[in-house]
Amino acid sequence: MSDDRSAIKPVSQWRMAIDDLVEGLKAHRVWMMLAKMDIRQRYRRSVIGPFWITITMVIWILAIGPLYSHLLGIGSEEFIPYLAMGIITWGLISGVLLDGAGAFVSAENLVRSVKLPYTVHILRALQRNLIIFLHNLLAFVPFMLFLGVRPEWSWLMAIPGVVLILLAAIPTAFLLGTLSARYRDLQQMIASIVQLAFFITPIFWKAELLRDRMYLADYNPFQILLEGVRGPIVSGVPGAIVYFKIAVLLGLLYLIAAPFFVRYRRRLAFWV
């Protein structure tokens, strides 16, 4: 009898985790509303709200763009759009990482008092960052107008790139969010790693500058996700190898995060 029970238990845990994911996806009105409330709360009494981030990005690009364009010997008309889309996309990547890591801890009151699927808290963080990313895309418009960059149909391929970033963020947030709920210092470590990754990822420099060590950029997961969005707008639709690398990355993330979340999901309410 004990053997039968041990065989049934893992199946039930997997079933509960799958139900959590399905119910969380169905509760889209809840996490979308919570995400909007988060943004309103963060920028309460602010006249322009999240557009402050957009203005900050424009200032960053104006300050760094001409300088690094000169240092790297790359024309401004080529480098500034590259830099602009790199910074804007990095804002999405770093945002979903940092907010995803703190998704359960920041929702401590809801986790303890309201019975909601844990997936809701993850999707709330992703939705919040998606809204901010859409705002930040406006930072690219002044440079388009000034440099005479015209929109092309290939830019639409950036949309799947954004979707792939969000798909990668779901298992990452489950993994890091659960670990951060158990070990609170981990959030600070993740923030430091993200800051370091900003400098070693080709955002304000080009991967070609690595020459014979270009593989360091080619297999940088941040760079791979970045190119899925920046590539179609700046340098053309990425080759199939980029999407293949993203697919492999997604597969690894889900393979690692799924059993981890299944095992520790029931302890989250005690850890937060």
DRENMARSE-804712 format. One record per atom (N, C-alpha, C, O, CB): x, z, y. Coordinates in steps of 0.2 Angstrom, whole numbers, plus 5000, padded with zeros to 4 digits. Glycine has a CB too. Example, Ala and Ser with C-alpha at 12.3 -4.5 7.8 and 13.67 -1.06 7.14 Angstrom:
BEGIN
506650394972 506250394978 506650394984 507150424983 505750454978 506450354989 506850364995 506450395000 506750405006 507050294997 
This chain:
BEGIN
500450004994 500050005000 500450005006 500349975011 499550065000 501050045006 501450045012 501749975013 501849955019 502050095011 501949945008 502249875009 501749825012 501949785017 502449845002 501049835010 500549795013 500449805021 500349755025 499849805009 500449865022 500449885029 500949865034 500849835039 500349965030 501549865031 502149845035 502149765036 502449745040 502849865031 501849735031 501749665031 501249645036 501349585040 501649625025 500749685037 500149665042 500349685049 500149645054 499549705040 500749735050 500849765057 501249715061 500949705067 501349825056 501749675059 502049625064 501549575066 501649545071 502649595060 501149555061 500649495063 500249525068 500049485073 500249475056 499949585068 499549605073 499849615079 499549605085 499249675071 500449635080 500849635086 500949565089 500849565095 501549665085 501049515085 501149455087 500449425090 500449395095 501349405082 499949445086 499249425089 499049455095 498749425100 498749445083 499249515096 499149555102 499549525108 499249515114 499249625102 500149505107 500549475112 500249405114 500249385120 501249465110 500049365109 499749305111 499049305114 498949275119 499649265104 498649355112 498049375116 498249395123 497849375128 497649425113 498749435124 498949455131 499149385135 498849385141 499549495131 499449345132 499649285136 499049235138 498949215143 500149245132 498649235133 498049185134 497549225139 497349185143 497649175127 497449285138 496949315143 497249315150 496849315155 496849395140 497949325150 498249325157 498149255160 498049255166 498949345156 498249205156 498149135159 497449125161 497349095166 498349085154 496949155157 496249145159 496049185166 495649165169 495849165153 496449235167 496249275173 496649255179 496949295183 496549355171 496649185180 496949155185 496749175192 497149185197 496949075185 496049195193 495849215199 496149285201 496249295207 495049225199 496249325196 496549395197 497249385200 497449415205 496549435191 497749355196 498449345199 498549305205 498949315209 498849325193 498049255206 498149215212 497949255218 498249255223 497649155212 497349295217 497149345222 497649395224 497849415230 496449375221 497949425219 498449475220 499049445223 499349485227 498649505213 499249385221 499849355225 499749345232 500149355236 500049285221 499149325234 498949315241 498949375245 499149385250 498349275242 498749435241 498749495244 499449525246 499549555251 498349545240 499849505241 500549525242 500849495248 501249535252 500949515235 500749435249 501049395254 500749425261 501149435266 500949325254 500049435261 499749465267 500049535269 500149545274 499049465266 500149575263 500349645265 501149635267 501349675271 500349685258 501549595264 502249595266 502349575273 502749595277 502549545262 501849525276 501949505283 501349525287 501149485292 501949425283 501049585286 500549615290 500749625297 501349645298 500349675287 500349605301 500449605309 501049555311 501249565317 500649675310 501249515307 501649465309 501249405311 500749385308 502149445303 501549365316 501149315319 501149255315 500649215313 501349295326 501749235312 501849175308 501949185300 502049145297 502449135311 501949255298 501949275291 502549245288 503149245290 501349245288 502449215282 503049195277 503449135281 503949115278 502749175271 503149105286 503549055289 504149075292 504549035294 503149015294 504249145293 504849175295 505449155290 506049135292 504849245296 505249155284 505749125279 505949055280 506549035279 505549135272 505449015282 505548945283 506048935289 506448895289 504948905284 505948975294 506348965300 507048985299 507548955301 506049015306 507149045295 507749065293 508149005289 508748995290 507749125288 507848975284 508148925281 508348865285 508848835284 507648895275 507948845290 508148795295 508748815299 509148775300 507548785300 508748875301 509348905304 509948895300 510548875302 509248975307 509948915294 510448915289 510748845288 511348835288 510248945282 510248795287 510448725286 510748695292 511248665292 509848685284 510548715298 510848695305 511548725305 511948685308 510348715310 511648785303 512248815304 512748795299 513348775301 512248895304 512548785293 513048775287 513148695286 513648675285 512748805281 512548655287 512548585286 513148545289 513548515286 511948555288 513148545296 513748515299 514448535298 514848495297 513648515307 514448605297 515148635295 515448605289 515948585288 515148705295 514948615283 515248595277 515248525276 515648495272 514748625271 514848485279 514848415279 515548395282 515848345279 514348385284 515848425287 516448405290 517048425285 517548395284 516548445297 516948495282 517448515278 517548475271 518148465269 517348585276 516948455269 516948415263 517048345264 517148305259 516348425259 517048315270 517148245271 516548205269 516648145267 517748225268 515948235269 515348195267 514948185273 514848235277 514948235262 514648125274 514248115280 513648165280 513348175275 513948045280 513448175286 512848225287 512248195285 511848235282 512748235295 512148125285 511548095283 511448105275 510848095273 511448025285 512048115272 511948125265 511948195263 511648215258 512548085261 512348235266 512448305264 511948355266 511748395262 513148335267 511648345272 511148395275 510548385270 510248445269 510948375282 510248335268 509648335264 509848365257 509448405254 509448265263 510448355255 510648385249 510648465249 510448495245 511348355247 510948485255 510948555256 510248585257 510148635254 511448575262 509848555261 509248575263 508848585256 508548645255 508848525267 508748535252 508348545246 508648595241 508348625237 508348475242 509348595241 509648645237 509448715239 509348765235 510448645238 509548735245 509348805248 508548815247 508448875245 509448805255 508148765248 507448775247 507248785240 506848835238 507048715250 507548745235 507448755228 507748825225 507448855221 507748695224 508348845228 508648905226 508248965228 508149015224 509348915229 507848955234 507349005235 506849025230 506649075229 507048995242 506648965227 506148975222 506449005215 506149055212 505848905220 507048985214 507349005207 507549075208 507349115204 508048965206 507849095214 508049165214 507449215215 507449265213 508549175220 506949185219 506349225220 505949245213 505849305212 505849185224 505949195209 505549205202 505949255198 505749295194 505349145199 506649245199 507049295195 507049365197 506949415193 507849265195 507149375203 507149445206 506449475206 506349535204 507349445213 505949435208 505249465207 504949475200 504649515198 504749425211 505249425196 505049435189 505349495186 505049525181 505249365185 505949505188 506249565185 505949635187 505949685183 507049575187 505649635193 505249695195 504549685195 504149725197 505449705202 504249635191 503549625190 503149685188 502649705191 503449565186 503449725182 503049775180 503149845184 502749885184 503249785172 503749845186 503949915190 503549915197 503249965199 504649915191 503549855200 503149845206 502349855205 502049875210 503349785210 502149845199 501449845198 501249915194 500849915190 501149785194 501649965195 501650025191 500950055192 500650075186 502150075194 500650055198 499950085198 499450045194 499050075191 499750095206 499449985195 498949945191 499049945183 498649955180 499049865193 499749945181 499849955174 499550015171 499350015166 500649945173 499650075175 499450135172 498650145173 498350185169 499750195176 498350115178 497650135180 497150085178 496550095177 497550145187 497350015177 496949965176 497149925170 497749905169 496849915182 496649915165 496849875159 496849805160 496349775160 496349895153 497449775162 497549705163 498049675158 498549715156 497749695170 498049615156 498549585152 499249595156 499249585162 498449515150 499749605153 500449605156 500649545159 500949535164 500949635151 500349485156 500449425158 500249415166 500549375169 500149365154 499749445168 499449445174 499949465179 500049435185 498849495175 500349515178 500849545183 501449485183 501749485189 501149605180 501649455178 502149405178 501949345182 502249325187 502349385171 501349325181 501049265184 500949275192 500949235196 500349235181 500749335193 500649365200 501349345204 501349325209 500449435201 501849375201 502549365204 502749285205 502949265210 503049395200 502549245200 502749175200 502349145205 502549095209 502649145193 501649155206 501249125210 501449145217 501449105222 500449145209 501649205219 501849225225 502449185227 502449165233 502049305225 502949175223 503549135225 503349065225 503649025229 504049145220 502849035222 502648965222 502348955229 502548905232 502148945217 501948995231 501648995238 502248995244 502148945248 501149045239 502649035243 503249035248 503648975248 503848955253 503649105247 503748945242 504148885241 503748825244 504148785247 504248875233 503148825243 502748775247 502848775254 502848725258 502048775244 502848835257 502948845264 503648825266 503748795271 502848925266 504148845262 504848825264 504948755263 505448725267 505248865259 504548715260 504648645260 504648615267 504848555268 504148605255 504248645271 504148625278 504848625282 504948585287 503648665282 505348665279 506048665282 506348595281 506848585285 506448725279 506148555277 506448495275 506248445280 506548395282 506348475268 505648455283 505348395287 505748385294 505848325295 504648425289 505948435297 506348415303 506948375302 507148335306 506548485307 507348385296 507948345295 507748275292 508148235293 508348385289 507148275289 506948205287 506848165294 507048105294 506248205283 506448195299 506348155305 506948145309 507048085311 505848195309 507448185309 508048175313 508448125310 508748085313 508448245314 508548125303 509048085300 508648015297 508947975295 509248115293 508048015299 507647955297 507547945289 507547885287 508047895300 507547995286 507347995279 506647985277 506248015280 507648065275 506547925273 505847905272 505647935265 506047925260 505747835273 505047955264 504747975258 504747915253 504647865255 504048005258 504947935247 504847885241 504447905236 504347965235 505547865239 504147855232 503747875226 504147925221 503847965217 503447815222 504847905220 505247945216 505248025217 505348065213 505947925216 505048045223 505048115225 504548145221 504548215220 504848115233 504048115219 503448145215 503748175208 503448225205 502948095213 504348155206 504648175200 504948245201 505148285196 505248135198 504948275207 505148335209 504648385206 504748445205 505248345216 503948365206 503448415204 503548435197 503548495196 502748375204 503748395192 503848415185 504448465185 504548515181 504048365180 504948455190 505548495190 505348565192 505548615190 506048475195 504848575197 504548635199 504248675193 504248735192 504048635205 503848635190 503448655184 503948685179 503748735176 502948605181 504448645178 504948675173 505248735175 505448775170 505448615172 505448745181 505648805184 505248865182 505448915180 505848805191 504548855183 504048905182 504048925175 503948975173 503348885185 504048865171 504048875163 504648915161 504548955156 503948815160 505148905164 505748945162 505749015165 506049065162 506448915165 505349025170 505349095173 504849135169 504949195169 505049085180 504349115166 503949155162 504249195157 504249255157 503349115158 504649165152 505049205147 505549255150 505649305148 505349165141 505849225155 506449265159 506149325162 506449375161 506749215164 505549315165 505249375168 504949425163 505049485164 504649355173 504749405157 504549445152 505149485150 505049555149 504149415146 505649455149 506249485146 506549535151 506649595150 506749435144 506749515157 507049555162 506549605165 506749665166 507249505168 505949585165 505449635168 505349695163 505349755165 504749605169 505349685157 505349735152 505949775152 505949845151 505249705145 506549745152 507149785152 507249825159 507449885158 507749735152 506949795164 507049835171 506549895171 506749945174 506849785176 506049885167 505549945167 505850005163 505750065164 504849925163 506249985158 506650035154 507250065157 507350125157 506850005147 507650015160 508250035164 508250015171 508349955172 508850005160 508050055175 507950045182 508550015186 508449975191 507650105186 509150035184 509750005187 509849935186 510249895190 510350045185 509449905181 509549835179 509349785185 509649735186 509149815173 508849805189 508649765195 509249755200 509349695202 508049795198 509649805201 510149795206 510749755203 511049715206 510449865207 510849755196 511349715193 511049645193 511449595194 511449735185 510449635192 510149565192 510249535199 510449475200 509449565190 510149575204 510149555211 510949535213 511049485216 509949605216 511349565210 512049555211 512249485207 512649445210 512549605209 512049475201 512149415197 511849355201 512149305201 511849425190 511249365204 510949305207 511349285213 511449225215 510249325209 511549335217 511949325223 512649285221 512849245224 512149395226 512949315215 513549275213 513349205211 513749155212 513849315207 512849195208 512649125205 512549085211 512649025210 512049135201 512349105217 512149065223 512849025225 512848975227 511949105228 513449065224 514049035226 514348995221 514748945223 514549095228 514249005215 514548965209 514148905207 514348865203 514749005203 513548905210 513048845209 513148795215 513148815220 512348865208 513148725213 513248675218 512648675223 512148635222 513348605215 512648715228 512148715233 512348685240 512148635242 511848785234 512948715242 513248695248 513948665247 514348655251 513348755253 514048645241 514548605239 514348555233 513848575230 515248645237 514748505231 514548455226 514848465220 515448485220 514548385229 514548455214 514848465208 515448415207 515948435203 514348455202 515448365210 516048315209 516648345211 517248315209 515848245213 516648395216 517248425218 517648455213 518248475214 517148465224 517348475207 517648515202 518148465198 518548485194 517148545197 518048395199 518448345195 518348355188 517848355184 519148345198 518948375185 519048385177 518648445175 518648455169 519748375175 518448485179 518048545177 517348545179 517048595180 518448605180 517148485179 516448475181 515948495176 515348515178 516248395182 516148505170 515748535165 515448605167 514948625164 516148535158 515848645171 515648705173 514948705177 514548755177 516148745178 514848645181 514248635184 513748605179 513148625180 514348595190 513948565175 513448525171 513148575166 512548555164 513848475166 513448625164 513148675159 512948745163 512848795159 513548685154 512948745169 512648795173 511848795173 511648745176 512948795181 511548845170 510848835170 510448835176 509948805177 510548895166 510748865181 510448865188 510548795191 510048765194 510748915193 511048755190 511148695192 510748645189 510448595192 511948675191 510648655182 510148605178 509448615181 509148555182 510148625171 509248675182 508548675185 508448655192 507948625194 508348755185 509048665196 509048645203 508948565203 508648545207 509648665206 509348535199 509348455199 508648425197 508548375199 509848435195 508248465193 507648445192 507148435198 506648395197 507348485187 507348475203 506948465209 507248425215 507048385218 506748535212 507948445215 508348415221 508448345219 508448295224 508948455222 508648325213 508848255211 508348205213 508548155217 508948255204 507748205212 507248155213 507248145221 507048085223 506548165211 507348195225 507248185232 507948165235 507848125240 507048255235 508448185233 509148175236 509548115233 509748075237 509548235236 509548115226 509948065223 509648025218 510047985214 510548105220 509048025217 508647985212 508448025206 508748085205 509047925210 508048005202 507748035196 508348055192 508648005190 507147995193 508448115190 508948135185 508948095178 508348075176 508948205184 509448085175 509448055169 509148095163 509048155164 510148035166 509048065158 508648105152 509048165150 508748215147 508548055146 509748165151 510148215148 509948285152 510048335149 510848205149 509748275158 509648335162 508948365159 508948425159 509548315170 508448325158 507848355155 507948375148 507648425146 507348295155 508448345145 508548375138 508848445138 508748485134 509048325134 509348455143 509648515144 509148575146 509148625144 510248515149 508648555150 508148595152 507648615146 507548675146 507648565158 507548565142 507148575136 507448625131 507148675129 506948515132 508148615131 508548665126 508548735129 508448785126 509248635126 508648735136 508648805139 507948835139 507948895137 508748795147 507348805139 506748825138 506648855131 506348915130 506148775140 506848815126 506748835119 507148905118 506848945115 507048785115 507748905121 508148965120 507849025123 507849085120 508848955122 507549015129 507249075133 506649095129 506549165128 507049055140 506249055127 505649075123 505849105116 505449155114 505149015122 506349085113 506549105106 506749185107 506649225103 507049065103 507149195113 507349265114 506849305117 506749365114 507949255119 506449285121 505949325125 505349345121 505149405121 505749295131 505149295117 504449305113 504549365108 504149415109 504349245109 505049375104 505049425099 505149495103 504949545101 505549415094 505549485108 505749545112 505149575115 504949635115 506249535118 504749535118 504049555121 503549585116 503249635117 503749505125 503549555111 503149575105 503249645103 502849685102 503149525099 503949655103 504149725100 504049775105 503849835103 504849715098 504149765111 504249815116 503649815121 503549855125 504849815120 503149775120 502549765124 502149835125 501949855130 502149715122 502049865119 501649925119 501949985122 501650035124 501449945112 502649975124 502950035127 502950035135 503150075138 503650045124 502749975137 502849965144 502450015149 502750035154 502549895146 501850035146 501450075150 501850145151 501650185156 500750085147 502250165146 502550225146 503250225150 503450275153 502750255139 503550165150 504150155154 504050145162 504450175165 504550095151 503550115164 503450115171 503250175174 503150185180 502850055173 
